[in-house]
């Protein structure tokens, strides 16, 4: 496992009216930026395996703890976590480092931000690599209403919105247990229990499957959420319908070169319309679950570097 003491030290960067905690590697590779965007409920540390390899391959690696996470600002207003704020933060990070554009890599919620970065700031995006979450086509009705109709009120996206504060409190009371139960692999294929999945995980005394990280690695996530709690990160979900409104008149086609990496055992379904909305996409799948870059770190890193090498002709130091 990665030596935690080798993980880069962070700096707080003032951008877009907030402070964002940023980890960097490969600063000598100025001019060749790649920005790695974590998911929920995660941390920049989820990219610990990819950071040194990308730096060694010639990239200036920039890894933010996005707003609401780690030592980054936690605005109190829910609307300050909408997709405009989240993508504007990334654009402002590029401004801070003096970059016009960058390669963006996202996992889970971070992938959603990266897809939307290409919609709202297309001139700032050079290429896209996203893990786990394919491009989400805007639905005919607002997203929470759409999910409620299909998945019911216990769906955690719906629950977070319809019963604000309920899940937050339970997760905050069971931080270590929730995260240890969540970050697992090789689950048995059993039907989900009744109730809200995230609350069930927070309350379960016996985890299912195998852990995907060591106790020391797990402690990084646990300690981060002991400082922040979960409300600020859950507020990302509470803007889904606001984001639906924001994107109403935005061209939904993403023209940037993109790589989509699926986990074959992930519960998130593959997109049947990805090539229609992201015409310049390449797709690969790895034999893992949702936590792709942590479950299969070497394979994920190789897939990223191989695709960038093919797409660029070669990856070189600048």
N, C-alpha and C positions, 0 to 999 in steps of 0.2 A: 504494500500500500504506500501511497505518497507520504513522505515525511511532512507532517503539518508545518513544521518549522521552516520548510522551504517555500511555503506559500507566500506570494508577495505581500509586503506591507501595503496598507491602503493609505490613500490621501483623501481628504474631503475637498471636493471641487464645488465652488459656488456657480450654479447654472440655473437659468430659468426660474429664478426666485426661490430655489431650494439648494440645500447642500446634498451632493451625491457622493457616496463613498465609492472610490474607484481603485481597483487593483490593476497594476500594469506589469508587463514583462516585455522584453525585447525592445526597450527604448532606443537601442542603437539602430533599430530598423525604421527610423523615422521616414515617413512617406508611404508606408505600406500597412495601413491600419486594418485591424479586424476587431470587431466589437462583439463580445459574447454576452447574451442576455438570458438570465436564469428564469425559471418558472416558479410555480407556487406548490408548496410553501418551501422555497429554497433559498439560495444564497449564492453569491459569486463563487463560493467554494465548490459548488457542484461542477465547475469547469476545471478543477485542480489537475486532472490528468491531461487535458488538452493544452493548457497554457504553456508549459515548457516546450512541448513539441512544436506548437505554432511559432513560438519565439525562435526556436532553433531553425525553423524553416524559413525565417526571414520576415516575420510579421511583427509589427508593433501591436501587441495584444492589450486590449482595453476591456476591462471586465467590471461593469458597475454593479453595485447593489442598488437596484432601482428604487424609486421613491417608496417609502413605507417599509423598507428592509434594512437590516444591519444598522449601520451608523448613519444612514441617509435620513433626510428629513421625513417626518410623518405628519403631513398636513392634517388638520382636524376635519376640514370640509370634504365630504364624500366626492363632490364634483371635481376636486383637485386630483383625482385618480382616473379621470377619463382619458380616452385614447389620444386626445390632443395634447394633454399634459405629458403623458408617457412618451409619446413620439417627439414632442418638443424637447424633452429632457435629453434624448439621444442626439438630436440635432445640435443642441447647445453643448453637449460633450464634444462633438466634432469641432465646433467653433473654438472651444477651449484649447484643443490641441492643434488648431490651425489647419484642419482637414476639410476639404470640400466634400468628400464622400468616403465611404468605407465599405468593406465587406461586413455584413451583419449575420450573426449566427444566433438562433434562438431555440429554446426548448420550452415546450408546454406554453404557459402564458407569455414567456419571452418570445416564442414563435409568433404568437398572435400580435405582439407589439411590432415584431419585425415585418410581418406581412403588411401591417397597417403603415409602417414606416415607408414602405414602397408605394403605398397609395397616397399618403399625405405629404411625404417629402421625397418624391422619386429622384430628385436630383442629388440627394445625399446618399443614395444607396447604389453601390457598385454591383454587388452580387448578394444573393441570399442563400443561406443554408439553414434549414429548419428541421427540428427533431420533434417527433411525436404528434404535433398538432398540424394537420394540413390546413391550407387556406380555407377559411370559413366564409362561404358565400352568404351574402346578406339575405335574410329570410323575408317573406312577404309581410309577416307580422313581427312585432318586437321580439327579441330573442328570448326573454324570460317567459313571455306568454307562449311562445312557440315550444319551449322546453317543457313548460308546465303541461301543455296539452299532450305532449308525447310521453314524458317521463313521470309526470305527477308531482305532487307538492313535496315529496321527500327527496327529489333530486337536489343535490347540494347547491347547484347554481340557483335554483328556485328558492330553496330554503334560506340561503344567504340574503336574498332580496325580500322575501315575504315575511321573514321572521328575524329582522335585524337584531343583532346582539346576542341571540340565543346560542348559536354555535360558537361565536367568539368566546363567550364566557366559559363554555365547557372545554374548548381547546386550550384556553389560557390556564385552566385548572389542571390540565393533564398534558403539558407540553412534551415532556420526555416520552411518555407512553404513546401519545398520538404519533409523534415523529418516528419512533421505533417501529410502531405497527404499520406505518405508511410506507416507509422505505424498505420494501421487501421484494423478493423475486421468487419465481418458481412456486406460485400459489397453486393450490388444487383448483380445478375447474368446478367450483361449487356455486350454486345460485346465491346472489347477495341476500343478506339478512334483511328483514323488514326494517324500515326506519331510514334515517339519514346516514349515508355512508361515513362521512367524516366524523360525526358524533359517535357512531358505532366504533370506529377505529380509536377514537380518543378514550373510550370507556372499556375497550376490550382488554382483559387481563392477560390473554395468551395470544401472541402474534402468530400469524399464519405465513408460511413460507420461510425463506432464508434471508438474513440481513444482507443489504447490498454494500454496507460499509462497516468499518471497524468502530469500536466504542469511541476511540479518540476522534475519528472523523465525525461520528454522530454528535459528539459533544459540541462541535463547531455550530451545527444547526440548532441544537437545543439551547446553547448559551445565547445565540443571536435572538431567538424568539422569547427567551426569558427577559431580554431587554426591551423588545418591541411589543410583545403580545401579537395577536393575530389580526386585530381589527383593521389596521392600516393595509395589510396585504389583501384581506377579504374585500376591502373597499374597491379593489380592481373589479371584482365581480358585480358590485353594486352599481357599476357604470355601464353595464352591457346594453341596457335599453337606451341610455344616453348616447352611447357609441353608435347604436343603430340609427338614431336620429342624425348624428354628425355625418355618417357615411351615406346619407340618403342620395346626395347628388354627386358623389365621387365615382369616377370611372372605376369599375370593379376589376378591370383587367390589369394584371401585373406583368410587365414586359421584361423585367430584369432576368438575367440568368439565375436559375435557382436549383438547389438540390434539396429534395425532401427525403428524410431518413425516418422510416417507420420502425417500430419494434413489433415483430410478428406476434408477440404475446400481449401487446398493449390492448387495453379495453377500448381505446379510442379507435373508431373505425377508420379505415382508409377512405380517402375522398374518391368518389366516382366521377367528379367533374374537375379534378385538379388541372389536367392539361388544357381544359377549356378556358379556365380563368388565369392559369399561369402557363402560357404556351411554351416558354423556354425552360421547362422544368425537367430535371432528371430525377428518377425515383429509385431508391434502394431500400431494402429491408434487412434488418439484423435480427438474429434469433434471440430476442430479449423482450422484456416488458416495457413499462413506461419510462423508467429512469435510464434511458439509453446510454448516455455518455458516462454514467457511473456503473452500469451493469456490464457493459462491454467497452471499456475505455480505449483499449488498443485498437479495436476494430473501428470504433467511431472516429478516432483520430486519423486512422489510415484512410477511411472513406472521405473525410474532409480534405485531407492533403492530396489524395489522388484526384479528387474532383477539381480542386483548385489548380493542380498541376496541369490537368488536361485542358481546363477552361482557359488557363493563362498561357498555354504553350509550355511554360515552366514557371516554377516559383523561385524567385531569386532575391537575394539581399539587395536593398536599394542603398 
